[in-house]
Amino acid sequence: MQSRLMSMIEAIVNVLVGFWVAVLTQMLVLPLFDLHASFSQNIGMGLIFTVVSLVRSYLLRRFFNALHRPEKPAEVAGSSS
């Protein structure tokens, strides 16, 4: 199972790559819809989406890791701790 730290590192790398893909995509796609944003506005929008994506990626990773945790063994009858 992946540790929380490794989940965060994976999410950060994934989101950093996604940030630049998003900024470049915005710069290409927005003008097709007659929406024009400066480079700094594209960076700002990219940063907002990056924060949302980072939180989403981390929470989904933790959720799916929790689904695969081994169950605790049932207590044996008659044993005392």
Legacy VTK file of the C-alpha trace (Angstrom):
# vtk DataFile Version 3.0
C-alpha trace
ASCII
DATASET POLYDATA
POINTS 81 float
0.000 0.000 0.000
1.191 3.505 -0.799
2.044 5.796 2.120
0.330 9.147 2.557
3.584 10.926 1.721
4.009 9.001 -1.532
0.354 9.691 -2.363
1.025 13.401 -1.929
4.227 13.299 -4.013
2.476 11.434 -6.818
-0.430 13.881 -6.735
1.915 16.897 -6.834
3.874 15.577 -9.835
0.650 14.665 -11.608
-0.843 18.098 -10.962
2.307 19.997 -12.000
2.273 18.252 -15.359
-1.476 18.844 -15.572
-0.979 22.550 -14.778
1.174 23.151 -17.828
-1.048 21.010 -20.040
-4.049 23.048 -18.834
-2.365 26.429 -19.393
-1.290 25.482 -22.905
-4.723 24.038 -23.671
-6.448 27.188 -22.382
-4.216 29.339 -24.571
-5.210 27.276 -27.608
-8.883 26.619 -26.860
-10.196 29.854 -25.299
-9.663 31.913 -28.479
-11.727 29.343 -30.405
-14.671 30.460 -28.244
-13.779 34.131 -28.699
-12.441 34.309 -25.142
-9.115 36.029 -24.828
-6.976 35.855 -21.708
-3.488 37.185 -21.132
-0.667 34.844 -20.215
-0.904 35.914 -16.554
-4.669 35.320 -16.557
-4.089 31.838 -17.993
-1.517 31.192 -15.258
-3.999 32.409 -12.613
-6.775 30.168 -13.922
-4.304 27.308 -14.125
-3.290 27.844 -10.484
-6.906 27.751 -9.310
-7.571 24.545 -11.231
-4.269 23.121 -9.965
-5.242 23.546 -6.313
-8.617 21.923 -6.962
-6.961 19.090 -8.871
-4.332 18.499 -6.184
-6.949 18.172 -3.451
-9.125 15.951 -5.667
-6.232 13.659 -6.615
-5.030 13.272 -3.044
-8.491 12.571 -1.604
-9.361 10.064 -4.317
-6.039 8.277 -3.835
-6.591 8.025 -0.080
-10.179 6.823 -0.633
-9.125 4.039 -2.992
-6.233 3.039 -0.742
-8.693 2.781 2.158
-10.828 0.395 0.098
-7.905 -2.011 -0.159
-6.794 -2.041 3.467
-6.737 -5.536 4.882
-9.429 -6.105 7.457
-8.411 -6.605 11.053
-8.634 -10.268 12.079
-11.600 -11.117 14.261
-10.825 -11.588 17.934
-10.498 -15.205 18.969
-13.209 -16.258 21.406
-11.930 -16.766 24.934
-8.715 -14.804 24.502
-8.054 -11.916 26.825
-5.716 -8.979 26.455
LINES 1 82
81 0 1 2 3 4 5 6 7 8 9 10 11 12 13 14 15 16 17 18 19 20 21 22 23 24 25 26 27 28 29 30 31 32 33 34 35 36 37 38 39 40 41 42 43 44 45 46 47 48 49 50 51 52 53 54 55 56 57 58 59 60 61 62 63 64 65 66 67 68 69 70 71 72 73 74 75 76 77 78 79 80
